[in-house]
Amino acid sequence: MWPFGQNRYTIIMAGIYIHIPYCHSKCAYCDFYSIPSHKSEPALISDAIIQEWDYRKNEITEPVETIYIGGGTPSCIPSQHISDILAQLPVTGCKEVTIEVNPEDVTPDLICRYVDAGVNRVSMGIQSLIDGELEYVGRRHTASQALEAIDIIRRAGINNISCDLIFGLPGQDIDTWKHSLTVLTDKHPEHISAYMLSYEPGTRLHARLSSGKIVPSSEELLEYMYGMLCAHMKESGYLHYEISNFSLPGFRSVHNSNYWKDMQYLGLGPSAVSFDGRSVRRTNLSDIRKYIKDIQNGGALAMVEHETTVDRVNDALLVGLRTMSGVNIDSLSQAYGDTYARSIMNAADSFLQRGLLILRDGSLIVPESEWMVCDMIIRELFVS
C-alpha cells in the first residue's frame, strides 16, 4: 500500500511535466517562472524541450500515464509548437494529456489543434467571474470570455475541463465569491481547483500590500469563504478529494494525484521539476536563455536534491494529510520504519483527542472542517 491510505497500483506509472515559460503579461499574484513571450523564442524553447526529452527520456523507467503542459501560459504560444512537442512524446496510451490555457486565448481552432495533437484535458485559469476582481489582479479576460471559453472547449470534444478560482482577492466579498462559485458550477466543469490568495514576495500584490495599498482579507472572512466553497461544491455534486481540489465522480486529476503518491515524473523546460520516485529531485535552471544554450550544448543545468528518509517521511505527511485519504500508518511504517510511525502517532494523540485528526481504517486523516488549519497540524507531526 501507499502511505496515502489507498491501494498501490498493480502497475506503477509515470508522468511528464512540460513548462512553457511565457505569458502575455504577469498577473499581480503570480510567482511562477515566466516572462513575456518574444516572437522568436517559442520555436527555440519547443526545440530545446524536444532535445531535453531526447537526452533524458531514459530516466523514465515506468510507462507514462500522464502528460501535463503548464507554465506560464502554454496557450499564448503558437499551437504548432505544442503539437511539435507532443509528437515526440508517448501520447498514445496516456490516460490524461492536459494543457493549461487562459480564456482570452481560447478559439475553436486552437482547441481543435490541441485535440488533434492528443490533448484530452484542458485546465483553465479563470480565478473570478467578477470583472472588477479580474482587472485588479491583472487578468486579461472578462467573466463572459471565460464562460464562452468553457463552451468552446466543450464543443471541440473535450469532456474533461478543469477550472481554477481564487478566494481572498482584493475587494472580494461573500456575495462576489458566491457568484463566482454558482456561475462556474452551473457550467459543470469536471474539475475545479480553488486556492486561497497568497501574497508572494516579488509579486505586484505583495508590493501593494507592503505599501499599505491593500488590506488583506481577514482570517474570519477567509475561513467563511472556504466553508462556503466546501458546502457549495458538495451540494453541486463535487468530491472534495484534496484541500484545494474538487471533482465530479471519475474526474480527479490523475497527474496531480500521482505527484501526491510520489510516483516518478520527468520535468522538461526551464524551472521544471523531476522526481525519480525514490529520493532524487531535480529542478531545471529558471533562465530561458541559459536553458536553451545548455540544451544546445548537450545538457541542462539543474539543482539536484537527494532527500533523506526524514525528508521522505515529512513529504508523505505534507501531501497525504492534504487529501481525503490521509496517511496510512501501517504503510508508512513498512516504507520507512516503526520509529517514525510511533513518533507520528505520539504527536497525533492530542489532535486526535480534540477531533483535529481522525483515525480511520489505519489512516490518519484531517477532517475537511479542519483543512484550513492543516498546515499547523502537519508541522506538529513532522519527524526529525
ABEGO torsion letter per residue (X at the ends): XBAAGBBBBABBBBBBBBBBABBABBBAABABBBBBBBAAAAAAAAAAAAAAAAAAAAABABBBABBBBBOEBAAABBAAAAAAAAAABBABGBABBBBBBBAAABBAAAAAAAAAAGBABBBBBAGBABAAAAAAAGBABBAAAAAAAAAAAAAAGBABBBBBBBBGBBGBBAAAAAAAAAAAAAAGBABBBBBBBBBBBGBAAAAAAAAGABBBBBAAAAAAAAAAAAAAAAAAGBBBABAABBBBBGABBAAAAAAAAGBBBBBBEBGBBBBAGAABBBBBBBBAAAAAAAAAAGBBBBBBBBBBAAAAAAAAAAAAAABAAEBBAAAAAAAAEAAAAAAAAAAAAAAAAAGABBBBGGBBBBBAAAAAAAAAAAAAABBX
